[in-house]
């Protein structure tokens, strides 16, 4: 495991902005994230300082180069989980390794994929969960299903084996995107992959089964949503960060309710614009710098 004073989760405008400030202040900074959605080849006309149109890809590339010029390390990895470390700080698990950080800046945007199940909200907290670390304990020895098609879903399913051997994965009709390594790990663990689509949930006093589009059903006591990649909400659940709907709650200094955890950009809600994300990244960096210099020897 690699130790790092500060980890920034997300390599979009907020994350890169934070990294520029922290690295420039002499803080050893690791920025973790795959290409953000803004990195596409579409035009941006309303960002300050550019008299000509610039593409999202070019703007992000310039930000990456600037952060790296000041000494930030940027890795193209997908974060699978964030947890409090027993000895203080935070443990970060990615698809390629693991890290320990004294401080965290969450700049993950809003990426949660909705599963399209009509009565999902009714079973929220009554069988539907978004956090294995939080709720896996309550399903010891019971039948559970993870909804998702990628590495994040596979990792959550493997984590559930700590609580129950009765685990399955459903891709919700999406094509599998997990690597061959994770497919083999699921197969070796005896976790079946169902490539159907759950249409509705059933159960009177809590979840008892899922009904698929083809009319078949499967008995499950717990359904863990892990579609796409891990999002700010997924991290908030495991870290205990306060939430407001799909957004993280941060104060004017981008501090969350958890000491050492800061949030910036679209994951905090508000006016979802690049300029706002860059400004919040700078504020989060200022708070993170103070935290690291005070507590991370």
Secondary structure as UniProt FT lines:
FT   STRAND          2..9
FT   HELIX           13..24
FT   TURN            25..26
FT   STRAND          29..32
FT   HELIX           37..39
FT   STRAND          43..44
FT   TURN            48..49
FT   STRAND          54..55
FT   HELIX           56..69
FT   TURN            70..71
FT   STRAND          73..75
FT   STRAND          79..84
FT   TURN            86..87
FT   STRAND          90..94
FT   STRAND          98..106
FT   TURN            118..120
FT   HELIX           121..123
FT   TURN            125..127
FT   STRAND          128..129
FT   HELIX           132..135
FT   HELIX           136..139
FT   TURN            140..141
FT   STRAND          144..147
FT   HELIX           151..160
FT   TURN            161..163
FT   STRAND          167..170
FT   TURN            172..173
FT   HELIX           180..188
FT   TURN            189..190
FT   STRAND          192..194
FT   STRAND          198..202
FT   STRAND          209..212
FT   TURN            213..214
FT   STRAND          217..219
FT   STRAND          222..225
FT   HELIX           232..239
FT   STRAND          243..244
FT   TURN            245..246
FT   STRAND          247..248
FT   TURN            252..253
FT   TURN            259..260
FT   STRAND          261..263
FT   HELIX           265..268
FT   HELIX           274..295
//
